Amino acid sequence: MKYIASAALCAVLFVSFGSAAFAAAKITGISFVDNSVTAMGSRAKLPPGAKIYPSGSTITGTTGCPTDRYGTTGLIVTVIDYAGPPTAASLQVTRHPASGGSFQDAPYYIDLDAGRTLQYLGPIFANGTYSLHFEAGFEGLNKTKLDASFKLDRSCQRVQ
């Protein structure tokens, strides 16, 4: 009888802890970095002083435009803050270019750990609106689903 009560208590603690943990995931925004950051992969850290643009931001002017001819600067990362146990997550980008159309990228799969995670969104330079769909956790255990977006309306010049 003692073991049955212990198992029931563990199940209650697991479900309670899981639902609170997954609710702590947040898409903080996007930021522009260079390839020295994206090359770090899952260990990437946002450089000191880097600006985070919250969901719904419209980026104008030359903000985040590549400053070298190889396009290795002005790379866009999603900033995800999370306070919980390690879990699986995914982030999907849907592109709505200013020239028309809607294109859904394959999802990025993330091993999400507590703290701040940067997810590189691939080479994005075209003006338009970009929708982000984030999911963390597992089906049946209070899976977190978040949406965010940003708009690029920039006047980038090609660097020679």
C-alpha positions as CSV (number, residue, x, y, z in Angstrom):
1,M,0.0,0.0,0.0
2,K,2.9,2.3,0.9
3,Y,4.3,1.9,-2.6
4,I,1.0,2.7,-4.4
5,A,0.7,5.9,-2.4
6,S,4.3,6.9,-3.3
7,A,3.7,6.2,-7.0
8,A,0.5,8.3,-6.9
9,L,2.3,11.2,-5.2
10,C,5.1,11.0,-7.8
11,A,2.6,11.2,-10.6
12,V,0.8,14.2,-9.1
13,L,4.2,16.0,-8.6
14,F,5.3,15.2,-12.2
15,V,2.0,16.5,-13.7
16,S,2.0,19.6,-11.5
17,F,5.7,20.4,-12.2
18,G,5.3,19.7,-15.9
19,S,2.4,22.1,-16.4
20,A,4.1,24.9,-14.5
21,A,7.4,24.4,-16.3
22,F,6.1,24.5,-19.9
23,A,4.1,27.7,-19.1
24,A,7.4,29.4,-18.5
25,A,8.5,29.4,-22.2
26,K,8.4,32.8,-23.9
27,I,9.4,34.1,-27.3
28,T,11.2,37.2,-26.2
29,G,11.7,38.5,-29.7
30,I,14.3,38.5,-32.5
31,S,17.8,40.0,-32.7
32,F,20.4,40.6,-35.4
33,V,23.8,38.9,-35.0
34,D,26.7,37.8,-37.1
35,N,28.0,34.4,-38.0
36,S,30.3,34.2,-35.0
37,V,27.1,33.9,-32.9
38,T,25.2,31.5,-35.2
39,A,28.3,29.3,-35.5
40,M,28.0,28.5,-31.8
41,G,24.8,26.5,-32.4
42,S,22.9,25.6,-29.3
43,R,25.6,27.2,-27.1
44,A,25.1,30.6,-28.7
45,K,24.8,33.6,-26.4
46,L,23.4,37.0,-27.3
47,P,26.3,39.6,-27.5
48,P,26.2,42.3,-24.8
49,G,24.3,45.3,-26.0
50,A,22.4,43.4,-28.7
51,K,18.9,44.8,-29.1
52,I,15.9,42.4,-28.9
53,Y,12.9,43.4,-31.0
54,P,9.6,42.1,-29.4
55,S,6.9,40.3,-31.4
56,G,5.0,42.7,-33.6
57,S,8.0,44.9,-34.3
58,T,8.5,46.5,-37.7
59,I,12.2,46.8,-38.6
60,T,12.9,49.8,-40.9
61,G,15.8,51.7,-42.4
62,T,19.1,49.8,-42.5
63,T,18.6,48.0,-39.1
64,G,20.0,44.5,-39.4
65,C,21.2,44.9,-43.0
66,P,24.2,42.8,-43.9
67,T,27.4,44.9,-43.7
68,D,29.7,42.6,-45.6
69,R,29.5,41.1,-49.1
70,Y,29.1,37.6,-47.8
71,G,25.9,38.3,-45.9
72,T,27.4,37.0,-42.6
73,T,26.1,39.9,-40.6
74,G,22.5,40.9,-39.9
75,L,21.5,37.2,-39.4
76,I,18.2,36.9,-37.5
77,V,17.8,34.7,-34.4
78,T,14.7,34.1,-32.3
79,V,15.3,34.7,-28.6
80,I,13.5,32.2,-26.5
81,D,13.5,32.4,-22.7
82,Y,12.6,29.3,-20.7
83,A,12.5,28.3,-17.1
84,G,11.9,24.6,-16.8
85,P,13.3,21.1,-17.2
86,P,15.0,20.1,-20.5
87,T,12.4,19.4,-23.1
88,A,11.8,19.1,-26.9
89,A,10.7,22.1,-28.8
90,S,10.2,23.3,-32.4
91,L,10.1,26.6,-34.2
92,Q,8.5,27.1,-37.6
93,V,8.8,30.2,-39.8
94,T,6.2,31.2,-42.3
95,R,7.4,33.8,-44.8
96,H,5.0,36.3,-46.3
97,P,7.3,38.3,-48.7
98,A,6.3,41.8,-49.7
99,S,6.3,40.6,-53.3
100,G,3.5,38.2,-52.5
101,G,2.9,34.6,-51.5
102,S,3.2,32.5,-48.3
103,F,6.0,30.0,-47.7
104,Q,6.3,27.7,-44.7
105,D,9.8,26.6,-43.8
106,A,10.5,23.2,-42.3
107,P,10.5,23.4,-38.5
108,Y,13.7,23.8,-36.5
109,Y,13.9,21.2,-33.8
110,I,15.3,22.4,-30.5
111,D,16.6,20.7,-27.4
112,L,15.3,23.4,-25.0
113,D,17.1,23.9,-21.7
114,A,16.5,26.4,-18.9
115,G,17.8,29.9,-19.7
116,R,18.0,31.8,-23.0
117,T,18.1,29.9,-26.3
118,L,18.9,31.5,-29.7
119,Q,17.5,29.9,-32.8
120,Y,18.9,31.0,-36.1
121,L,16.2,31.5,-38.7
122,G,18.3,30.9,-41.8
123,P,19.1,33.6,-44.3
124,I,16.3,36.1,-44.2
125,F,16.9,39.3,-46.1
126,A,13.6,40.0,-48.1
127,N,11.1,42.5,-46.9
128,G,7.8,41.1,-45.7
129,T,6.1,39.7,-42.6
130,Y,7.4,36.6,-40.8
131,S,5.3,34.5,-38.6
132,L,6.8,32.2,-35.9
133,H,5.1,29.2,-34.4
134,F,6.8,27.7,-31.3
135,E,5.9,24.5,-29.5
136,A,7.5,23.0,-26.4
137,G,6.8,19.9,-24.4
138,F,5.0,16.7,-25.3
139,E,1.4,16.0,-26.3
140,G,-0.8,15.3,-23.3
141,L,1.5,17.1,-20.8
142,N,0.3,20.7,-21.3
143,K,2.2,21.4,-24.5
144,T,3.1,25.1,-24.9
145,K,2.2,26.7,-28.2
146,L,3.2,30.3,-28.8
147,D,3.0,32.6,-31.9
148,A,5.0,35.7,-32.7
149,S,5.7,37.8,-35.8
150,F,7.9,40.6,-37.1
151,K,8.0,42.7,-40.2
152,L,11.0,43.7,-42.3
153,D,10.5,46.9,-44.2
154,R,14.2,47.8,-44.8
155,S,16.2,49.6,-47.4
156,C,19.3,47.4,-47.5
157,Q,22.0,48.1,-50.1
158,R,24.0,45.2,-51.6
159,V,27.5,45.4,-50.3
160,Q,30.2,44.9,-52.9
